[in-house]
Structure formats: structure tokens, C-alpha cells
Amino acid sequence: MQDTNPASCSSPEETLEIAASSVEHNKTPKSSLRFSWGLCLSSLLLLGLGFWLGSIRQTLEPISSAIAENQNFLPVEVDNLVAASSYQQSRTYTGEIVAQNTSSLGFERAGKVAQLTVEAGQWVSAGTPLARLDTSQLMAQKQELLAQKQQALFQLRELQAGPRAETIETARAKLAQEQALLKEMQSGPRIQTIASAQANVNNLQEQLELARSKSKRREALYNQGAIAREQFDEAITDVNSQQARVKQAQSQLDELLAGTRSEVITAQQARVKQAQSQLNELLAGTRSEVIEAQKAALKQLQSRLASLELDLEKSVLKAPFSGKVSQRYLDLGTAVSSGQAIVRLVQVEQVKAHIGIPASLASQIKIGEVQSIQVGQKSYRAKVDSFLPELDKATRTITIVLKLEDAASKTLTAGQIVNWQLKQKISTSGYWLPTTALVRGIRGLWSVYILGTVPGGFEVERQDVEVLYTDGERVLVRGTLEGDEQIITNGTNRLVPGQKVRPISIGRSK
């Protein structure tokens, strides 16, 4: 194919040699010589015109002479390097929707479930009774304590009012009786009493003698076989009984003859003093410490009643917050222990998102920031509420709590998966390239082709690079690049290092 570029025409010296050879070869007459000179002049004119057009083209569109001389080389697209000091990296972190409150509710005391007022899925307001325990035993204890309290109250009022006149008179009579008995003991027994005791002893001795005679006759009859053994035993028993009565009567007679013993008189004197003390207390009125002791007993009963009322109150399980019953664990009649779960209640009015992120990112997130999270195909606005104080033992991440808007609770359910795309700025030095500029190297490495200058044109040179980050159409790399190279951005699969090429575009990466 003939090159039409004026810069490729023969030099003036070549034109002259062609003209001379033509004249020598033909050796024509004078007309042929004129023709040769005309041809030479035409060539000179064409040559001058070509230089003039070339100078104008270089003025309008400057281009390297090396490119102009290599129009037949493979054309390649090139671009300048774009330096970067950092890049934004987006990562997606996964978490779950968590209710504001989720509680497994149970009674604070043991008992038997007597009533269940809710079912799974039912909405309840705060304070709504959910279940009740059997309180029949507690009610019986309450009635007993109320009666004791009433009795203690009456006793306190009586102590505060003082003793009645009848009580005082009774105490006086008792004192007089004890004093008379003491006086009688101190003066000794009367003659009539001793005579009566002596007569009693004599009478009993006579009865004893009679019983003995009867026993002897029964013995003789028994030996003769006239009576049974039982009748003989009755006679012996009667003798023994009469002997005991005689002995007791004789002892009483001896005491009367000896007079009252000192220890008996002392005991009677103590009873007189006790009766006198009781009378004095009644006359002086109830002591203050007795009244205070009764008041303390009354307060103790009131405290027991208050404790019982608290147990009765704890026998009703109420909802601590408004929400939905997620699950009912037991049925009626079940005996439960303290703290055993009865129902599970979930507060659905406000929901939060718990998302685990690397602990190193926590310092880049500020409390109160508004973020966008995604649940399924829908996005929601959420505000950073707090960070949990402990790392997750399984994932070694810190949990960030994001509070969603109130309207989100109508469409979200606790346990749903939530995704959060977080943009992170990473400081590093490198160059942005189009992904089409990468060339796969050996052992998983990457390279790029740059435009190298050689005498007579350009050739392909390979530079190894490290890929730092990619965002689809661009890639951030670093390596032995100096920053002023021109990168071959397309068609790298057709090139090899050392191949001569022709650049067709020089631009600037966006």
C-alpha cells in the first residue's frame, strides 16, 4: 500500500538521480530532453508543495515524528496515571432487629396457676393481669391475722384505760384470803381441829381392826373350801386400804400436834406478797412499758399483714409494659416455682438494630449520627444510640445499637436480618487505573503495560503492581510506578512486552 503522507516523498537528490538515469537510458532527441526537464521541474514543484503542507499540518496538530513514521504498528489506548492518597471502601455488616423489651415473665412466689387471661399473639397494655395464683391459703392466713390484730387492739385500749373496779375488788379479796391463811398458819392449829383429827384416827383404827377380823374369817373359810379365792382377796385388799387411811390420818394428826412448818409459812408469805403486788399495780394503773410492749405486739401483727398483702399482690402477674404475648408456656392448674416463666412478652412499639462491627471502626462512628440500614428490599433511617460495652465472644466484634423511627415498628419484627453498608476511608498511596489495564501475572500477581519510548516509536513495557482496592470499573494499585508513565488501558490481551505500538489517544482518568 502506497504511503500518501508528503513526508514520505523522495528527497531532491533522489529526484535528480532519477531524471539523469532517464536521460541516459533513452538518449532521445531534443524533444525528449525537454520532456525530462519538465518532469524534473514538476517534481520539484510537488516536493515544495509537500513541505509547505507538512509545515501547516504540524502547526495545526502537533504529533511526534516517531508516531508519524509508525502508522503500521498496532494502535493502543493510553491514559495518564491518577495519584490517590486514600480511598472509600464500602462494607456491609449484618445484624438483627431487636425489640425494646423482651421479657419471660413469671411469679415471684411459688404456687398453683389458677387463672390465665391471655393467649399467644394477644396485645396487652401495661398493668394488664396476665395470670393469677391460687390464694385460698393466703386469704385464710389473712383472716387469722386480722382477728389477732383486733384482739391485740382491744387489749391495748384496755391497758391504756386502766384496771376496772371489779378487778381491783377481786385482787383485794384474794389478798385478804391469803393473809387470813397466813395468820392461821402462824398461830398454829386450834384444839377443835386437833380433837377432830384424833377422832378421825381412832375411827379409822377401829375400821382397820374390823377389816382384819373379817380377813381372818375369810381365810378360814377359804382354807375349808367354803368360799372362793376372790372373796378372800377382797378381804385382804380391804385391810390394806384401811391401813393406808389410818397412816394418812395419823400423819395429819402429827402435823397438827407439831404445828405448821416454817417452809410452809414462808411459801404462804410469798403468796401474800404476790397478791399485794398485784393489788398495788392495779391501784397504780398500767405501767408504760406494758403499754409499749402491747403496741409492739400490735405493730408486729400489722407487719405480718403487710407481708401477706404483698404475697397476695405478687399472686397476680401483670404486664410491665405494653406489647404482644409471644408465647404461653404453661396451662391452668400447673404448680410453678418462684421465677418460672409463664408467658413471654415483647414490646413492639420501639425496635432497635444490633449490628456487630470491628472494634477498630467504633471510633469513626459518633453517637447520634443518622445512618441508613436495609431490611429486605426496604431502607430505614436509624440513629446511633449506643455501643455495647463487651465484645461478642464468638465474632470478636463490638455491637452497635441503632434506634429506628417509631413508624418502623409497624413493619418490622424482632429477629429480622438487617444490613448496614458502612463507608470507610482508608489512607494509602497509589494510582487509580481502569480495570481493563490489569494484566494477570504469574502466581496470582498483577501487572500493567506502560508506554515506553524507543528510537523510532513506542514499545510495551511491563510493570508489576499490587492491587489495593477495586470498585467495579476502577482499581487502585501500587508498585514500581513513578507517576509520570502512560498506561495502556485497553487491548492488553493482544500485547506482549517489547512489542512496538502506536498510541491513538492520550487522556486523563476520571
Residue, then its C-alpha position, 0 to 999 in steps of 0.5 A: m500500500q502506497d504511503t500518501n503522507p508528503a513526508s514520505c516523498s523522495s528527497p531532491e537528490e533522489t529526484l535528480e538521480i532519477a531524471a539523469s538515469s532517464v536521460e541516459h537510458n533513452k538518449t532521445p532527441k531534443s524533444s525528449l530532453r525537454f520532456s525530462w526537464g519538465l518532469c524534473l521541474s514538476s517534481l520539484l514543484l510537488l516536493g515544495l508543495g509537500f513541505w509547505l503542507g507538512s509545515i501547516r499540518q504540524t502547526l495545526e496538530p502537533i504529533s511526534s515524528a516517531i508516531a508519524e513514521n509508525q502508522n503500521f504498528l498496532p494502535v493502543e489506548v493510553d491514559n495518564l496515571v491518577a495519584a490517590s492518597s486514600y480511598q472509600q471502601s464500602r462494607t456491609y455488616t449484618g445484624e438483627i432487629v431487636a425489640q425494646n423489651t423482651s421479657s419471660l415473665g413469671f411469679e415471684r412466689a411459688g404456687k398453683v396457676a389458677q387463672l390465665t387471661v391471655e393467649a399467644g399473639q394477644w396485645v396487652s397494655a401495661g398493668t394488664p393481669l396476665a395470670r393469677l395464683d391460687t390464694s385460698q391459703l393466703m386469704a385464710q392466713k389473712q383472716e387469722l391475722l386480722a382477728q389477732k390484730q383486733q384482739a391485740l387492739f382491744q387489749l391495748r385500749e384496755l391497758q391504756a384505760g386502766p384496771r376496772a373496779e371489779t378487778i381491783e375488788t377481786a385482787r383485794a379479796k384474794l389478798a385478804q384470803e391469803q393473809a387470813l391463811l397466813k395468820e392461821m398458819q402462824s398461830g398454829p392449829r386450834i384444839q377443835t381441829i386437833a380433837s377432830a383429827q384424833a377422832n378421825v384416827n381412832n375411827l379409822q383404827e377401829q375400821l382397820e381392826l374390823a377389816r382384819s377380823k373379817s380377813k381372818r374369817r375369810e381365810a378360814l373359810y377359804n382354807q375349808g373350801a367354803i368360799a372362793r379365792e376372790q372373796f378372800d382377796e377382797a378381804i385382804t385388799d380391804v385391810n390394806s386400804q384401811q391401813a393406808r387411811v389410818k397412816q394418812a390420818q395419823s400423819q395429819l394428826d402429827e402435823l397438827l400436834a407439831g404445828t405448821r412448818s416454817e417452809v410452809i409459812t414462808a411459801q404462804q408469805a410469798r403468796v401474800k406478797q404476790a397478791q399485794s403486788q398485784l393489788n398495788e399495780l392495779l391501784a397504780g394503773t398500767r405501767s408504760e412499758v406494758i403499754e409499749a410492749q402491747k403496741a409492739a405486739l400490735k405493730q408486729l401483727q400489722s407487719r405480718l399483714a403487710s407481708l401477706e398483702l404483698d404475697l397476695e399482690k405478687s399472686v397476680l402477674k401483670a404486664p410491665f409494659s405494653g406489647k404482644v404475648s409471644q408465647r404461653y408456656l404453661d396451662l391452668g392448674t400447673a404448680v410453678s416455682s418462684g421465677q418460672a416463666i409463664v408467658r413471654l412478652v415483647q414490646v413492639e412499639q420501639v425496635k432497635a438494630h444490633i449490628g456487630i462491627p470491628a472494634s477498630l471502626a467504633s471510633q469513626i462512628k459518633i453517637g447520634e449520627v443518622q445512618s441508613i440500614q436495609v431490611g429486605q428490599k426496604s431502607y430505614r433511617a436509624k440513629v446511633d444510640s449506643f455501643l455495647p460495652e463487651l465484645d461478642k465472644a464468638t465474632r470478636t466484634i463490638t455491637i452497635v445499637l441503632k434506634l429506628e423511627d417509631a413508624a418502623s415498628k409497624t413493619l418490622t419484627a424482632g429477629q429480622i436480618v438487617n444490613w448496614q453498608l458502612k463507608q470507610k476511608i482508608s489512607t494509602s498511596g497509589y494510582w487509580l487505573p481502569t480495570t481493563a489495564l490489569v494484566r494477570g501475572i504469574r502466581g496470582l500477581w498483577s501487572v500493567y503495560i506502560l508506554g515506553t519510548v524507543p528510537g523510532g516509536f513506542e514499545v510495551e513495557r511491563q510493570d508489576v503492581e499490587v492491587l489495593y482496592t477495586d470498585g467495579e470499573r476502577v482499581l487502585v494499585r501500587g508498585t514500581l510506578e513513578g507517576d509520570e508513565q502512560i498506561i495502556t488501558n485497553g487491548t492488553n490481551r493482544l500485547v506482549p512486552g517489547q512489542k512496538v505500538r502506536p498510541i491513538s489517544i492520550g487522556r486523563s482518568k476520571 
